Amino acid sequence: MSFLVGIFCFALASSVTAIMVKIAYKIHFLDAPIDRSAHTIPTPTGGGLALVFPYAVVLFLLYGIELLDKDELIALSAAFLIALLGLVDDIKPIDFRFRLSAQVIFGLAALVMLLPIAPLQIGAYSFSEEITLFILAFTSLIWMTNLYNFMDGIDGLAVSELIFISSAVVYFSTYEGDLKLQIISVSLLFSGIAFGLWNWAPAKIFLGDLGSGFIGFVLGILALISLRTGTISVWTWLLLTGVFACDATMTLIIRLVSRLSIHEGHASHAYQILAHKLSSHSSVVILLMLVNITWLFPLAVFSHFRPDFAATLALLGLFPLALLVCYLELKHPKGFSSE
């Protein structure tokens, strides 16, 4: 069943992407380059719809065959509101305070559907204080939604990260026999591959805020659902999202300490610095995917099968990446523009 779902999602995502490219040029739904942009010509945007449509079909299929309960359906469907918010932002940029407020409302609505939040396992200790867990889960969901938007700045990176994470989740969910998580992850994987063929450098279409926020929110909700079922631990998720989490989080901290704006656009992320130094988007994407495959994924597997050491393995995996981000950004504190 999962393979058929994957083929369907690949075909649908490919078709939607092709249609979006044609429509975008006709209605001038284009991302025009600015000083800090990594592209130099107006490029179609809003390609995240290629991920939204297959996802919607799969959700209602799973609900129809009773693999997905009503609460999970509502929580996962909140991603459509995040996508709509992103679409509005793509058409006409909206104030970050309004965008964040809307994300908070949608995130709270989704999180309420997933109560109670699964306890946090740290070695042999299980932390189960409900209010603290709710705050941690809510903060993580909102941060995941936004960090994906921050990291969608060069061709192919965001969708390649989606392909990596969803592939890993397919592996873990298949091993644990979690058919629901497996099918949703397969849909994201094959939709991501289909869109990625158009988004690889030089990109013919961008995800847009519609797509990046949608992906981050969906992965955040899937993580919370997998914690409830015990399929994947929080430490394994941290390792799988390590490349994006370290870059976005350390960049935020550095900008806060440096008293720089954290809500205005900039080009000081580590991946942006690398793209400028290597003069290649695809080289950076390949490099970061190699980090995922050769470093983070093996540690994620170890953390899954040795939960007593999972927290330590997460620290071991993320610490050197965080140091590398700090090194690059402190060496190039102003980042780079397209110039």
N, C-alpha and C positions, 0 to 999 in steps of 0.2 A: 504493500500500500504506500509506504513512504517513497519508494522509487517513482511510482506513478504520480504522486503529489509533486515530487521534484520536477519531473518532466513537464507537468502542467504549468507549474510556477515559472519554469524557464521560458516556456513558449509565451505565456501571458506577459511576463516582464519584458521579453524581447519586443513583443508587439507594441506594448504601451510606450516603451522607450523610443521606438522608431516613429510612432505617431507624435509623441511629445516633441521630438526634434523638428518635425515638419511644422507642427502648430506653432512652436515657439518662434520660429523665423517669421511666420505669417502675422502673428499678433505682437511681435517685438518683445516677447517674454525672454529677454536676454540679460545676462550678467555682464554689465559693462566694466572693464578694468579700471581700477583706481590706483593710486600710488603704491599701496601695500599689496596689491593683487599679485598672484603668481601667474596669471594669464595676461595676454597682451591684446586679445581681440574679443569683441562681444561674443558670448557663448550661451546657448540655450541653458536654462535652469529649470528647476521644478521636476527633475528626473526622479525624485523620490517617489513619485506616483507609481513608478514601475515596481516598487517594493510594497506600496500600500495596497494595491488591488489584489495581488496574490495572497497577501497576508489576510485580507478581509475574507476572501473566499475560504481559505483554510480554517479560519476561526469558526465560521458558521458551519462548516462541514463537521468539525470536531464537536461542536455543540449539538448538531443534529444527530450524530451517532453516539452522543452521551459520553464522549471522552473528556469533554470540558464542562465543568459545572457553571451555573449561572453567575456566581460571584467572580470566578476566574474570567469568564467571558466579558463581564463589565469592566474588570480591571484592565484586561488586555485591549479592550475597545477604546479605553481612554486615549490610546495612542492615536486614534483618528482625530481627536480634538487637538492633540499636539501637532499633528501633521497640518491640520487646518490653520492653526496659529502660525506655523512656519510658512505656509503658502501666502497668508496675508503679509507676513514680513518680507517675503520674496517680491511680492507685487509692489508694496510700499513699506519701507522700513518703519517699524513701530518702536516706541520708546521702550528701553530695556526694562523699566520698572513695570510697565503694563505687561510685557512679555513674561517677566518673572512671576508677577502676580497670578497670571493665568496658569502658568506651569504649576504654581503652588496649589491652586484650586483643583486642577485636574489630577495632580499627584496625590493630594489628600483623598480625593474621591476614589481613586484606584486603590490606595493603600488600605482604606477602611474595608474594602471588599476582601482583603487578604488577611484580616486579623483572625487569630493572634499571630504576631510575627514569630518566626521560629527562633529558639534560643541560640545564642552565639557560643560556639564551642571553642575554647582556648585550651588546647591540650586535654587534660583530664577534667578541667573545670567547665561547667556549663553556666553561662550567664543568662538569666531569664527575667530580668526586671522589665516589665512590659512597657512602661513609659519611655525608658531609655532606649529600648529596642525599637520602639516606634519612631523616636527622633532620629536614631541612626539610620533606619530604613528610609525614612522620608528624605533626610539630607542626602543619602547616597543616590536615591532615585532622581532628585533634582540635579545633583551634580553630574550624574551619568548622562542625563538629557543634554546638559549644556556642554560638557567636555567633548562630546561627540561633535557638537557644532564648532567648538574651538579648533578641533583637530581636522576639520574638513577644509583644508586650505591649499592642498596640492592635488593634482590629478591622480585618481586611483587609490589614494590612501585610505579614506574612510570606508569605501566599499571593500577593499582588501582586508581591512581589519574585521569587517563584518563576516567576510568569508572565512577567515581564520577562526573567529570566535564561534560562529555557528557550526563549523566543521568539528571543533572540539566538543561542543555541546551535543552534537549528533553522536559522537564517540561515547561520551559518558552516559547519555540517556539510553543508548542502545545496550550498553553493558549492564545498566541498572534495570532495564526493561521498562523504562518510562516512555510509553508509546506517544503520549500527548506531547511531551517536551521534544521527543524525537521528530515528530511530524512538523511541528512549528519551526524547529531549527532547520529541518530539511527545506522547508519552504523559503526561509530566509537565505539559506545557502545557495539554492538554485536561482532564486531571484537576484541575489547579489552577483552571481557569476554572469547572468544575462546582462545586467546593467553594467557590470565591470568591463565588459567588452567594448562598451561605448564610452566609458569613463576613463579608460587607460590613456596615459599621455601620448599624444595631445588629445585632451578630452573633447568629445563631440557634444557632451551635455553634462551638466553638473547636478548633484543631488539637490542642492538648494537647502535653505533652512528647513523646508518641508521634509526633506529626506533625512538630514543629519539629526534633527531633534527627534524625529520618529524612531530612528534606529536606536538612539541612546535610551529613549523611554522604554521601548519594547524589550531591549536587553535587560534593563533594570527590573522590569516586571517579571520577566522570565527567571531572573536570578532569584527574586523573592519567592516565586512559585516553586522553584527547584529546592529552595531551602526548606519549604514546608514539607515537601515530599521526601527530603533527605537525599535527593539525587546528586546534587552538587553542593559543596560547602562554600561558605563565603570566602575562604582562603583560596580555594581553587578558582573562583570567579575573579578574585583580585589578581591572581597570576595571569589568567587569560586576558584580562583587560589592562595588563601592566604597562604596555607601551603607551597607550593613551592616558592612563591614569597618572603615570609618573610625569609625562610631559605637561599635561594640562595643570596638574596640581602644583608641581614645582614652579611652573611659570606664574601661576596665580600668586604663590607665596612670595616669589622674588619681586613681582610687581607691587605687591602690597608693602613689602619692606622698603622698596625703592620709592614708594609714594607715587607710583604711576597709576593711571586709570586702569581699572580691571574690567570695565564694561565697554570701553571704546575699542574698536578694531586696532590690531597691531600685527607686526610680523616678527615677533621675538620668540616664538616657540622654537624648541630645539629642532623639530622637523623642518621648519622654515629656514633656519640657519643652515642646516645640512643641504637643503635643496639649492640654496644660493651658492654654497661652497662647491657643491658637486655639479652645479649647472644642469641638473637633471631631476625631474620628478620621479621617473620610473626607477632610477638608481636608489633613491631614498626609500621608496616603497619596498623594493626588493630587499634592501638592507634591513628594514624594520621587520619584514616578514620572516627573514632568516633569524632574527632575534626571537621572534615568536616561536618558530618551529624548532630551533636548536637549543634554546635556553628556557623560555617560559613554559612551553607545552610539556617537556619532560618533567619539569618541577611540578606542574599542575597534576600530571599523572601520579607522581610520587605523593603529592599532598592528598590525592583522592584515596589512594590505597593505604596511606599511613596517616590517618587523621590526627593521631597523637602528636605528629611533628608538623602538621599543616601550617600552623601559624609561623613556626620557625622557617619553613620552606618559603613561605610568602615573603618574609623579611629578607631572606637570602636572595630571592629572585628580584625583588623590587629595589633594594638598596643600591646596587651598582648602577641601575638605570637612572635612579634619582640623582646620583652623583654625576653621571654623564650629562644629564640635562642641566644641572647647576653649572658644570664646567663650561658647556657651550654658551649658556646664556650670560654668565658672568664675564666671559671672554668677549662676547658681542652683546653688550647690554641694550643697545638700541635696535637689535635685530637687523633685518634688511627689508628694503622696499623692492619693487619691481625694477627700480633703477639701479 
